[in-house]
Amino acid sequence: MSEFIKLFCQNNDLSFLGMRNTAQELLPKSKVERDQLYYDLNRGKDILDDDDHLNMYLHSFGKMHKAKLDTAFSKIPQIQDLFKEEIEVYDWGCGQGTATICLLDFLAEHKISHNISSLNLIEPSEAAVRRASAVIESISPKHVVRTVIKDFDQLSITDFEKSNARKIHLFSNILDVEAFALDRFIHLFQTPSMQRIYLFASGHIILILVE
């Protein structure tokens, strides 16, 4: 168990804000070091592969992402009915699992029961996915967590299990990243196993509902 997860569980605030608070506790005390870590983030667009940069990202951008995601989730029509169905969540460019964890927080805070059968984390950073999985398993051990650690251009439909469950696809600013072929990525959603989808993009609060 990593130092981050030990402290996260010890603090006993199993939520996204608890995750962010843990990250802040583990940041270097030196302002010079912290400023360098922030500079390294490249405005949050670079792939992060160590704990210090993951912690700085949560400190710098975590609250902003949570606010955008909460706004997007609040606009989901008939959310109570939607989550009664069997749901698979796909978190694209999940980083540390921000969108997934904020969704679980939102459902809990609004007392919305759900039938989420699996949480799928897709991300090129192994360090980020490892943390995301560990945090989600600490918050909600009952959920099946699947991970795909690949660049988006390397993804294929065989990376994902087929099912008839409704898919909810979460995007947290990933559509603004230019380091992958968007047309190839979109092709994934044109396959039968990825149909019946709801797409939520938090950057500009875009909701695309597809039956």
trRosetta pair geometry for C-beta under 8 A, 3 or more apart (Angstrom, degrees):
i j d omega theta_ij theta_ji phi_ij phi_ji
1 5 5.0 -115 -173 84 92 123
1 6 5.4 111 127 -60 116 88
1 134 7.6 139 -138 -154 75 134
2 5 4.8 92 56 10 83 99
2 6 6.9 -142 95 -6 43 88
2 51 7.4 178 -178 -94 132 131
2 130 7.9 102 -33 132 139 113
2 131 7.3 -53 44 -100 157 81
2 134 6.9 104 22 103 111 175
3 6 5.7 -56 -148 36 31 114
3 7 6.3 23 158 -13 66 108
3 26 7.0 129 119 -120 115 135
3 51 7.5 47 56 -152 107 164
4 7 6.2 -65 -153 40 26 104
4 8 6.0 29 153 -24 66 111
4 22 6.2 99 -163 142 75 123
4 23 7.4 20 -138 -87 113 64
4 26 6.4 -57 -97 -28 80 167
4 51 6.2 -161 -43 -141 125 119
4 54 7.9 -28 -91 97 161 130
4 55 7.6 -148 -105 -76 122 104
4 131 6.4 -13 92 -128 150 111
4 134 8.0 104 91 93 103 138
5 8 5.4 -51 -140 36 33 117
5 9 6.3 28 161 -14 66 106
5 131 7.6 -159 -58 -136 96 69
5 134 4.8 -70 -93 149 136 132
5 135 7.1 -136 -107 -72 89 61
5 138 6.5 -176 -156 -52 97 142
6 9 6.3 -62 -152 40 24 104
6 10 6.1 24 152 -20 63 114
7 10 5.3 -56 -141 40 32 115
7 11 6.1 36 159 -24 67 104
7 22 5.1 143 108 -148 106 106
7 25 6.4 -152 165 86 146 138
7 26 6.8 164 47 -58 162 113
8 11 6.1 -55 -151 31 24 110
8 14 7.5 83 157 -105 93 64
8 18 6.6 101 -156 136 80 99
8 19 6.2 17 -129 -107 123 61
8 22 4.4 -19 -85 -84 75 166
8 135 6.5 -79 161 -112 165 87
8 138 6.5 89 112 106 119 169
9 12 7.3 33 170 -71 40 52
9 14 7.5 27 -112 -84 56 100
9 138 5.6 -121 -81 -150 99 133
11 18 6.0 168 104 -165 123 102
11 21 6.7 177 173 99 161 119
11 22 6.0 -145 6 -80 149 96
12 18 7.9 -113 97 -144 27 142
13 17 6.9 -70 150 92 125 84
13 18 2.9 -176 109 -103 93 121
13 21 6.6 25 71 45 143 138
14 18 5.9 -54 -59 65 11 156
14 138 6.0 -146 -132 128 114 95
14 139 4.6 161 166 -107 108 72
15 18 4.5 101 48 6 72 104
15 19 7.0 -125 99 -7 41 87
15 101 7.5 128 -175 167 42 104
15 105 5.2 83 -151 -107 95 119
15 139 7.3 109 -80 -118 35 123
16 19 5.3 -50 -152 32 36 117
16 20 6.5 35 151 -18 67 101
16 62 7.2 177 162 -174 100 108
16 66 5.7 160 115 -99 143 121
16 98 6.8 76 -137 -145 125 63
16 101 4.6 132 -79 122 94 114
16 102 5.1 13 -44 -77 157 71
16 105 5.4 -79 0 -28 102 150
17 20 5.5 -48 -147 36 37 111
17 21 6.3 40 152 -21 65 103
17 66 7.3 51 -67 -107 81 168
17 105 8.0 111 -2 -132 86 156
18 21 5.6 -50 -145 35 33 113
18 22 6.5 38 152 -22 63 103
19 22 5.8 -53 -154 32 30 113
19 23 6.7 32 149 -20 63 104
19 58 6.6 -118 127 -147 90 147
19 62 7.8 -165 95 -143 95 141
19 96 7.4 161 163 139 137 127
19 101 6.6 8 -7 160 153 162
19 135 5.7 33 -106 -142 127 141
20 23 5.5 -51 -151 33 36 114
20 24 6.5 37 152 -20 66 103
20 58 4.7 -162 -118 164 72 109
20 59 6.9 141 -167 -82 87 43
20 62 4.2 158 -106 132 127 164
20 63 7.1 103 -158 -53 168 72
21 24 5.7 -52 -150 33 34 112
21 25 6.6 38 151 -23 64 102
22 25 5.7 -53 -154 30 33 114
22 26 6.7 17 155 -9 65 111
23 26 6.1 -71 -153 42 31 104
23 27 7.0 49 150 -45 65 93
23 54 7.1 -120 -126 121 119 76
23 55 3.9 175 -164 -142 88 72
23 56 7.7 -142 166 -30 114 21
23 57 8.0 -83 -172 62 152 63
23 58 3.9 93 44 70 171 135
23 59 5.7 -143 117 -45 113 83
23 62 7.4 152 48 -44 146 149
24 27 5.8 -33 -155 -1 37 117
24 55 7.3 173 -60 -179 26 99
24 58 7.6 -114 -43 103 72 104
24 59 5.1 121 -89 -100 81 105
26 51 7.1 -66 138 154 139 114
26 55 5.2 -119 82 -116 104 153
27 34 5.9 51 168 -105 119 107
27 37 7.6 -151 -146 58 99 162
27 52 7.4 98 -127 -148 58 74
27 55 5.3 -170 -75 133 77 127
27 56 6.4 104 -115 -79 112 71
27 59 6.2 22 -60 -47 142 155
28 33 3.9 -39 93 100 154 139
28 34 5.8 -153 68 -57 94 77
28 37 7.4 155 22 -22 114 137
28 52 7.0 19 -25 -138 100 117
29 33 7.9 53 60 47 41 126
30 33 4.0 77 79 9 109 107
30 34 6.6 179 93 -9 57 84
31 34 5.6 -57 -144 41 34 111
31 35 6.0 37 156 -23 68 105
32 35 5.9 -54 -147 35 27 110
32 36 6.6 26 153 -18 61 106
33 36 5.8 -56 -151 35 31 111
33 37 6.5 33 152 -20 65 105
34 37 5.6 -52 -149 34 34 113
34 38 6.5 34 153 -19 65 104
34 56 7.0 165 -152 -111 70 113
35 38 5.7 -54 -150 35 32 112
35 39 6.4 35 151 -21 65 105
36 39 5.6 -52 -147 35 33 113
36 40 6.4 39 152 -25 64 105
37 40 5.6 -53 -152 31 31 116
37 41 7.1 44 149 -35 60 95
37 52 5.7 -115 -116 148 132 102
37 53 6.0 -161 -159 -97 94 61
37 55 8.0 -21 171 76 150 88
37 56 4.1 -172 139 -65 120 159
38 41 5.8 -42 -163 9 37 117
38 56 5.8 -141 -74 -180 59 127
38 60 5.9 137 -124 -82 97 142
40 46 7.3 -92 154 56 67 150
40 53 6.1 -88 103 -111 126 115
40 56 7.8 78 60 77 103 154
41 44 5.5 5 160 -67 113 43
41 45 7.8 103 151 25 69 55
41 46 6.4 -169 -171 36 35 106
41 48 7.4 -7 -120 -81 75 114
41 53 6.6 162 -84 -160 79 95
41 56 6.2 -138 -57 112 123 116
41 57 5.9 153 -124 -87 126 81
41 60 6.6 -147 8 53 174 158
42 45 5.0 -79 112 53 102 91
42 46 4.3 89 37 -25 125 109
44 57 6.2 112 -118 -138 85 97
44 60 7.2 -156 -69 100 105 120
44 61 5.1 60 -91 -50 142 160
44 173 7.5 17 121 112 127 156
45 177 6.3 157 -150 -109 93 91
47 124 5.5 -59 -120 90 137 114
47 125 4.9 176 -172 -67 93 104
47 128 7.9 -118 -166 -7 73 133
48 53 4.3 -159 -148 116 107 117
48 54 5.3 144 134 -72 136 67
48 57 5.9 -91 -53 -31 163 142
48 95 7.4 45 35 -143 116 91
48 125 5.7 26 64 -131 57 161
48 127 6.8 -101 117 79 74 121
48 128 5.9 93 73 -61 95 114
49 53 7.3 28 40 54 44 136
49 125 5.6 -141 -84 -144 69 100
49 126 7.3 40 -133 47 89 78
49 127 4.8 128 -155 9 45 133
49 128 7.8 -71 -93 -22 42 87
50 53 5.4 81 63 17 80 101
50 54 7.0 -147 97 -7 36 94
50 127 6.1 -80 -72 -145 22 170
51 54 5.5 -59 -144 40 33 113
51 55 6.1 34 159 -21 69 106
51 127 7.2 -127 -57 -177 55 126
51 131 7.9 137 -110 -75 77 134
52 55 5.8 -56 -150 36 28 111
52 56 6.4 26 153 -17 64 106
53 56 5.6 -50 -143 37 35 111
53 57 6.4 43 154 -25 64 102
54 57 5.7 -52 -152 30 30 114
54 58 6.8 27 153 -15 63 103
54 96 5.9 116 -162 -73 108 127
54 127 6.5 -134 -49 131 133 112
54 128 6.2 177 -108 -96 117 75
54 131 6.2 125 -178 0 157 166
55 58 6.0 -55 -153 36 33 108
55 59 6.3 32 151 -18 66 108
56 59 5.5 -55 -146 39 34 114
56 60 5.9 23 159 -14 69 113
57 60 6.0 -64 -140 43 25 103
57 61 5.8 -34 -178 34 65 110
57 62 7.5 101 128 -50 62 84
57 95 7.3 -136 137 -169 149 132
57 96 7.3 155 90 -9 126 127
58 61 7.3 -78 -118 58 16 70
58 62 4.2 36 -168 -58 60 128
58 96 6.7 -39 -69 48 109 159
59 62 6.7 30 -47 5 10 116
61 64 5.3 -64 -163 45 60 115
61 65 5.8 56 145 -24 88 106
62 65 6.0 -63 -150 37 29 107
62 66 6.3 26 158 -18 67 108
62 98 7.1 -152 -130 -121 72 121
63 66 5.7 -55 -147 36 32 112
63 67 6.3 33 156 -21 66 106
64 67 5.9 -56 -151 33 28 111
64 68 6.6 24 154 -14 64 107
65 68 5.9 -58 -149 38 33 109
65 69 6.1 28 156 -17 68 111
65 98 5.2 -5 130 165 145 145
65 99 7.7 -95 169 -68 114 68
65 102 7.4 -143 128 -42 91 152
65 172 5.7 42 -153 -172 114 125
65 173 7.4 -83 -110 -10 101 121
65 202 6.7 67 -157 120 70 151
66 69 5.8 -60 -144 41 29 109
66 70 6.1 30 159 -21 66 107
66 98 7.4 -114 -67 -173 69 102
66 102 5.4 -171 -124 -111 72 129
67 70 6.0 -54 -145 35 26 110
67 71 6.6 27 154 -18 60 106
68 71 5.8 -58 -155 35 30 112
68 72 6.5 29 151 -18 66 106
68 172 7.6 126 90 -142 123 84
68 202 4.1 99 128 170 111 103
68 203 7.0 24 -180 -91 150 18
68 205 6.8 -136 -165 -66 82 83
69 72 5.6 -54 -148 37 35 111
69 73 6.2 32 155 -17 68 105
69 98 7.3 -168 -38 141 153 93
69 99 5.8 -170 -116 -123 136 68
69 102 4.4 62 108 117 149 152
69 103 7.3 -97 171 -57 122 68
69 106 7.6 -131 132 -45 97 135
69 172 6.6 -19 -75 -107 112 109
69 202 4.8 -32 -79 -111 64 141
70 73 5.8 -53 -143 38 31 109
70 74 6.3 35 155 -24 63 107
70 102 6.7 -107 -57 178 73 117
70 106 6.1 176 -117 -95 72 116
71 74 5.8 -55 -149 32 29 113
71 75 6.9 22 154 -17 61 108
71 202 7.8 114 60 -147 92 84
71 205 5.6 -60 115 -103 114 125
72 75 6.0 -67 -159 35 32 108
72 76 7.7 52 145 -44 62 86
72 200 5.1 115 161 -175 128 112
72 201 7.5 -159 -121 76 146 29
72 202 5.0 -101 -19 -104 146 72
72 205 5.1 -158 -84 -131 82 72
72 206 7.9 -10 -122 45 115 37
72 207 6.8 159 -159 -67 86 94
73 76 5.8 -26 -165 -10 45 115
73 79 7.6 68 175 -116 76 146
73 102 7.5 -157 -26 132 140 98
73 103 6.4 170 -96 -114 135 69
73 106 4.6 -2 126 179 163 168
73 200 7.4 47 -76 -164 58 157
74 106 7.9 -127 -56 -155 69 128
75 205 6.8 84 12 -178 152 108
75 207 5.8 -140 111 -35 117 145
76 79 4.4 82 98 -85 112 103
76 82 6.6 -88 159 25 119 158
76 198 7.6 52 -133 174 106 147
76 200 7.4 -36 -80 -89 102 132
76 207 7.0 -179 -93 -128 57 139
77 82 7.9 110 87 -41 58 127
77 209 7.4 -24 32 -73 116 156
78 81 4.4 -24 162 37 106 116
78 82 5.9 122 106 -30 81 91
79 82 5.4 -52 -142 33 35 117
79 83 6.3 19 167 -9 68 109
79 112 6.2 -42 129 -133 109 151
80 83 6.7 -70 -153 41 22 98
80 84 7.1 32 149 -32 59 103
80 112 6.0 -131 -101 -135 66 98
81 84 5.7 -50 -158 16 37 117
81 85 7.9 37 150 -19 61 94
82 85 6.4 -59 -178 23 40 108
82 87 7.6 62 148 -82 81 129
82 166 7.6 -122 -168 107 81 158
82 198 7.4 21 -156 -36 137 159
83 87 6.2 -37 -130 -24 61 146
83 107 6.9 158 -138 -124 166 123
83 112 5.8 74 54 154 153 111
83 113 6.9 166 114 97 114 49
83 114 3.9 -60 174 -114 118 85
83 115 6.6 150 165 21 62 69
83 116 7.5 -28 -153 -48 94 83
84 113 7.4 48 -91 94 70 96
84 114 7.8 -107 -69 -127 30 40
84 115 6.2 45 -175 -1 27 119
85 115 6.3 -146 101 61 23 124
85 165 7.6 144 145 -157 95 73
85 166 5.2 47 118 9 135 129
86 115 5.2 -77 -96 126 45 118
86 117 5.3 19 -167 -27 96 125
86 165 4.2 -94 118 -122 104 101
86 166 6.8 141 84 20 61 79
87 114 6.6 -50 31 -178 135 104
87 115 6.0 122 9 84 87 70
87 116 4.8 -45 77 -103 104 61
87 117 6.6 162 66 9 44 78
87 165 6.3 160 -113 171 9 113
87 166 5.6 -34 -107 74 64 93
87 167 7.8 126 -161 -110 63 19
87 168 5.8 8 -168 -5 111 113
88 116 7.5 117 -99 -158 25 70
88 117 5.9 -41 -78 61 74 96
88 118 5.0 2 -128 59 88 93
88 120 6.5 31 171 -10 100 116
88 163 6.5 120 -37 67 144 135
88 165 4.7 105 -18 98 100 130
88 166 7.3 178 25 86 74 42
88 167 5.2 -29 71 -108 98 68
88 168 7.2 177 85 24 46 70
89 100 6.0 123 131 -118 138 95
89 103 6.7 172 -134 88 149 161
89 116 6.0 -5 -16 -146 110 119
89 118 7.2 -155 35 99 69 54
89 119 5.0 -8 65 -118 111 66
89 120 6.5 -178 93 25 56 74
89 167 7.9 143 -98 -162 20 59
89 168 5.1 -23 -109 69 67 101
89 170 6.6 15 -173 -11 95 115
90 120 4.6 -18 -108 71 66 116
90 122 6.7 14 -174 -5 88 118
90 160 7.9 -7 -106 -121 127 136
90 167 6.0 9 -4 -171 116 106
90 168 7.1 176 25 86 71 48
90 169 4.7 -18 69 -110 108 70
90 170 6.8 -180 88 22 53 73
91 94 3.8 66 121 -98 111 108
91 97 6.5 59 121 -132 166 58
91 99 5.1 169 -135 70 107 112
91 100 4.5 -66 -61 -45 148 106
91 119 7.1 13 -7 -178 115 87
91 120 6.7 173 20 86 71 58
91 121 5.3 -12 63 -111 111 60
91 122 6.7 175 84 26 56 74
91 123 8.0 -14 109 -43 93 105
91 132 8.0 -157 94 -178 147 147
91 170 4.7 -14 -111 64 66 117
91 172 7.8 3 -162 -2 90 108
92 122 5.2 -14 -118 67 53 119
92 152 7.8 53 -170 -104 104 115
92 169 6.4 21 -16 -173 115 94
92 170 6.7 179 19 80 74 57
92 171 5.5 -16 61 -95 113 74
92 174 5.4 -132 114 57 95 165
93 122 7.0 -17 -32 96 34 85
93 123 6.0 96 -143 -104 28 77
93 152 7.5 -24 -64 -62 94 119
93 171 7.1 47 41 -140 110 68
93 172 7.0 -142 92 54 99 77
93 173 7.8 -108 106 79 137 67
93 174 3.4 150 34 -102 148 130
93 177 6.9 164 -116 11 157 146
94 97 5.3 15 164 -88 113 46
94 98 7.3 171 -178 27 62 68
94 99 6.7 -111 -132 36 72 101
94 100 6.4 5 -144 -8 118 116
94 121 4.4 -73 24 -151 165 84
94 122 6.2 120 -14 50 102 47
94 123 4.6 -89 43 -49 83 121
94 128 7.3 163 93 134 79 112
94 129 6.9 82 72 -101 117 76
94 132 5.7 68 130 -132 121 169
94 170 7.8 64 -102 86 81 113
94 172 7.9 72 -129 27 38 118
95 98 5.8 8 73 -2 119 105
95 123 6.2 -177 -46 -125 23 139
95 125 7.2 26 -126 45 48 130
95 128 5.0 -89 -169 -175 44 139
95 132 7.1 130 104 -66 46 128
95 172 7.4 -79 15 75 120 127
96 128 5.1 -100 -68 -159 60 85
96 131 5.2 -34 -135 97 91 120
96 132 5.0 175 -174 -71 37 87
96 135 7.2 51 168 10 90 147
97 100 4.7 -60 -169 51 85 113
97 101 5.0 82 127 -25 98 104
97 121 6.2 -44 -92 -112 90 128
97 131 7.5 -145 6 105 108 77
97 132 3.0 140 -33 -146 110 102
97 133 7.5 170 -58 -42 138 35
97 135 6.0 -173 59 65 143 122
97 136 5.8 -128 -167 -45 159 110
98 101 6.1 -65 -142 41 21 105
98 102 6.0 17 163 -15 63 113
98 172 5.7 -154 84 125 116 177
99 102 5.9 -58 -143 41 26 109
99 103 6.3 32 154 -24 63 105
99 170 4.0 159 143 154 142 137
99 171 7.6 114 -87 53 164 8
99 172 4.4 -154 -57 -41 115 123
99 202 6.8 -155 -106 -21 108 135
100 103 5.6 -54 -151 32 30 113
100 104 6.6 27 153 -15 64 103
100 119 5.5 87 -152 -161 137 124
100 121 6.9 -66 -19 -86 153 94
100 132 7.2 80 48 -173 130 113
100 136 6.4 -18 120 -94 127 129
100 170 6.7 -179 -62 45 64 158
101 104 5.7 -51 -149 36 34 110
101 105 6.4 37 150 -19 65 105
101 132 7.7 -132 -36 -147 113 80
101 135 6.3 -22 -90 123 136 124
101 136 6.5 -125 -82 -84 87 82
101 139 6.8 134 -133 -4 91 165
102 105 5.4 -50 -146 37 35 115
102 106 6.2 40 153 -25 66 104
103 106 5.6 -51 -146 33 31 113
103 107 6.5 29 156 -17 64 104
103 170 6.8 -105 -43 -84 136 147
104 107 5.9 -54 -148 36 30 110
104 108 6.4 27 154 -16 64 109
104 136 7.5 144 -16 -132 157 86
104 139 6.2 99 119 131 151 140
104 140 6.1 -130 -152 -17 144 141
105 108 5.8 -63 -150 40 29 109
105 109 5.9 26 157 -20 69 111
106 109 5.9 -55 -141 37 27 109
106 110 6.2 1 166 3 63 113
106 112 7.8 -6 124 29 74 128
107 110 6.5 -71 -143 50 23 93
107 112 4.5 -96 -150 67 72 103
107 114 5.5 -27 -159 -24 148 133
108 111 7.4 22 -177 -76 31 38
108 112 8.0 -74 -44 41 19 73
116 119 6.8 32 160 -59 125 84
116 143 6.4 -9 107 -120 113 110
117 144 6.7 -8 153 33 58 120
117 163 7.8 -141 88 160 146 165
117 165 5.8 -119 31 -104 135 161
118 143 7.2 127 -129 -178 31 83
118 144 4.4 -44 -110 83 81 109
118 145 7.5 160 -164 -89 72 21
118 146 5.9 15 180 -1 121 110
118 161 7.9 36 58 52 173 128
118 165 8.0 132 26 64 98 162
119 136 6.2 -137 90 -175 157 154
119 143 5.4 32 -4 160 115 130
119 144 7.0 165 23 86 69 54
119 145 5.1 -22 70 -109 101 69
119 146 7.2 170 84 26 48 68
120 146 4.9 -16 -111 70 74 102
120 147 7.7 168 -160 -85 53 27
120 148 7.1 18 -180 -2 95 105
120 160 6.9 33 -150 -124 155 100
121 129 5.5 145 127 -137 127 93
121 132 5.4 152 -138 110 153 140
121 133 6.6 -129 26 -67 155 83
121 145 6.7 11 -5 -173 114 94
121 146 7.1 177 24 89 71 49
121 147 4.8 -20 69 -110 101 75
121 148 7.2 179 91 28 53 65
122 147 7.8 162 -81 -161 37 51
122 148 4.7 -6 -112 64 78 107
122 150 7.4 -39 -161 49 86 85
122 152 7.8 77 149 -96 118 76
122 155 7.2 26 -159 -99 132 135
122 159 8.0 83 -113 132 113 136
123 128 5.6 -103 148 91 146 118
123 129 4.8 176 66 -66 120 101
123 132 7.4 111 13 9 154 150
123 147 7.7 -50 36 -157 92 94
123 148 7.7 126 23 80 50 64
123 149 6.5 -24 79 -115 66 62
124 149 6.7 90 -140 -174 26 64
124 150 6.3 -50 -98 118 71 19
124 151 4.8 37 -97 -81 127 56
124 152 7.6 -74 -47 -24 110 64
125 128 3.8 57 95 13 121 112
125 129 6.4 162 90 -12 65 84
125 149 7.7 -103 75 -144 21 97
126 129 5.8 -59 -144 41 32 108
126 130 6.0 37 157 -25 67 107
126 149 5.2 41 -90 -150 75 147
127 130 5.8 -53 -147 33 27 113
127 131 6.7 23 155 -14 61 106
128 131 5.9 -59 -154 38 31 108
128 132 6.2 32 151 -21 67 108
129 132 5.4 -52 -143 37 34 114
129 133 6.2 35 158 -20 66 105
129 147 5.0 104 178 -151 127 131
129 149 5.5 -123 19 -88 162 101
130 133 6.1 -54 -149 35 26 110
130 134 6.5 22 155 -15 61 110
131 134 5.8 -61 -148 39 31 109
131 135 6.2 29 157 -19 68 108
132 135 6.0 -58 -148 36 27 108
132 136 6.3 22 158 -15 65 110
133 136 6.0 -60 -147 39 27 107
133 137 6.1 24 158 -16 65 111
133 145 5.2 143 -135 136 85 146
133 147 6.0 -50 -69 -57 127 131
134 137 5.8 -56 -144 40 28 110
134 138 6.4 31 154 -21 63 106
135 138 5.7 -57 -152 35 31 112
135 139 6.3 24 154 -15 66 108
136 139 5.7 -57 -145 40 33 108
136 140 6.3 -41 178 47 68 90
136 143 6.5 -74 159 73 108 132
136 145 5.5 128 94 -91 135 139
137 140 7.5 -86 -126 70 20 50
137 141 5.6 49 -172 -107 66 63
137 143 7.8 -131 -96 62 53 91
137 145 6.4 -89 -62 1 91 144
138 141 7.6 26 -107 -63 12 82
140 143 4.8 46 115 -5 111 113
146 161 7.4 -133 -105 1 171 115
148 155 7.0 66 147 -115 140 99
148 159 4.9 67 -127 171 139 123
148 160 7.4 -46 -54 -70 146 76
150 154 4.4 -125 -179 82 115 115
150 155 5.6 145 98 -71 133 71
150 159 7.0 -93 14 -117 147 153
151 154 4.9 84 62 5 82 106
151 155 7.8 -129 97 -26 47 80
151 179 7.9 -94 -155 130 109 105
151 180 6.7 179 168 -95 90 113
152 155 5.7 -34 -160 -2 44 119
152 179 8.0 120 31 99 113 79
152 180 3.8 23 69 -143 123 162
152 181 7.8 -164 110 41 105 61
152 184 8.0 133 137 91 92 104
152 185 5.5 -6 169 -93 122 116
153 180 5.0 -157 -44 -141 87 89
153 181 5.6 82 -105 15 99 96
153 184 6.5 57 -127 84 67 146
155 159 5.6 -82 -152 18 76 151
155 185 7.4 59 55 -115 130 71
155 188 6.5 -16 121 -79 123 139
156 159 5.7 123 62 -14 61 96
157 160 6.3 -69 -169 41 49 100
157 188 6.2 169 -81 -136 79 77
157 191 5.1 37 -110 4 144 176
157 193 6.6 119 -171 52 114 125
157 194 7.4 -112 -126 -27 102 117
160 193 6.9 160 103 123 111 129
160 194 7.5 60 92 -77 154 98
162 193 4.3 -89 -122 -122 83 132
163 193 7.3 78 30 -158 43 93
164 196 7.8 43 -175 32 57 152
166 196 5.1 -102 -117 140 68 111
166 197 7.4 157 -172 -97 70 33
166 198 7.2 34 165 -5 110 100
167 194 6.3 -40 21 -157 166 58
167 195 8.0 129 21 87 120 18
167 196 6.4 114 18 91 82 75
167 197 4.6 -26 76 -107 102 83
167 198 7.4 -173 97 27 56 65
168 197 7.4 152 -94 -160 25 67
168 198 4.9 -15 -115 64 73 104
168 200 7.0 6 -177 3 93 112
169 189 7.7 -45 -42 -99 164 120
169 197 5.8 14 -7 -171 112 118
169 198 7.0 180 25 85 72 50
169 199 4.9 -18 68 -110 110 69
169 200 7.1 168 86 25 57 67
170 200 5.6 -16 -112 68 61 101
170 202 7.8 20 -170 -26 84 105
171 174 4.9 -112 -156 40 87 102
171 175 5.5 41 168 -26 143 100
171 199 7.0 15 -1 -174 114 91
171 200 6.8 -178 30 92 75 51
171 201 4.2 -17 74 -109 117 77
171 202 6.8 -164 94 9 62 74
171 203 7.4 -47 121 -6 99 99
172 201 7.9 -177 -77 -155 24 52
172 202 4.9 5 -119 33 64 128
172 203 7.5 130 -172 -47 34 76
173 176 5.3 -40 -175 24 74 117
173 177 7.5 84 135 -31 76 90
173 202 6.6 -48 -34 73 69 93
173 203 4.6 115 -96 -78 61 105
174 177 5.6 -41 -165 13 51 117
175 182 7.7 64 -146 -121 76 119
175 201 5.7 -10 2 -139 136 137
175 203 6.4 -124 52 12 101 143
176 203 5.9 149 -31 -118 117 158
177 180 6.8 39 111 16 105 95
180 184 7.7 -110 162 62 89 109
180 185 6.1 73 128 -50 120 127
181 184 4.1 50 99 15 115 113
181 185 6.6 166 92 -16 61 86
182 185 5.4 -57 -149 37 35 115
182 186 6.2 37 155 -23 69 104
183 186 5.8 -50 -147 33 31 112
183 187 6.8 45 149 -32 60 98
184 187 5.5 -43 -158 16 36 120
185 188 6.2 -39 -176 7 43 113
186 189 5.9 -56 -170 32 51 109
186 190 7.2 49 139 -24 72 104
187 190 5.5 -56 -156 28 46 115
187 191 7.7 55 151 -32 66 92
188 191 6.5 -49 -171 10 39 113
188 194 5.9 96 146 -42 73 171
189 194 5.0 -120 -126 124 44 132
189 195 7.8 108 179 -82 65 51
189 197 6.5 -73 -149 19 107 164
190 194 7.6 15 25 68 20 118
191 194 5.1 69 64 17 86 104
191 195 7.6 -136 95 -31 43 84
192 195 5.7 -43 -154 2 39 118
194 197 6.4 6 159 -56 72 133
195 210 7.5 -105 -158 126 67 115
196 210 7.4 -164 -134 106 15 81
196 211 6.5 0 -119 -165 65 42
197 210 5.1 12 64 63 78 111
198 207 7.5 -19 -175 -165 92 86
198 208 7.5 159 -164 84 46 57
198 209 5.5 -6 -120 -116 83 66
198 210 7.1 -172 -84 32 37 69
199 206 7.5 -20 117 116 99 97
199 207 7.3 151 85 -160 63 39
199 208 4.1 -1 57 57 111 103
199 209 7.8 -143 31 -67 69 31
199 210 7.1 37 -5 2 99 109
200 206 7.4 159 -156 86 37 61
200 207 5.8 -2 -108 -108 72 71
200 208 8.0 -153 -66 28 35 68
201 204 6.7 11 110 45 108 72
201 205 7.6 -170 88 -112 68 3
201 206 4.1 6 53 53 108 105
201 207 8.0 -152 28 -67 69 34
201 208 7.9 36 -3 -2 101 101
202 205 6.7 14 -150 -81 39 50
203 206 7.4 -2 58 4 80 103
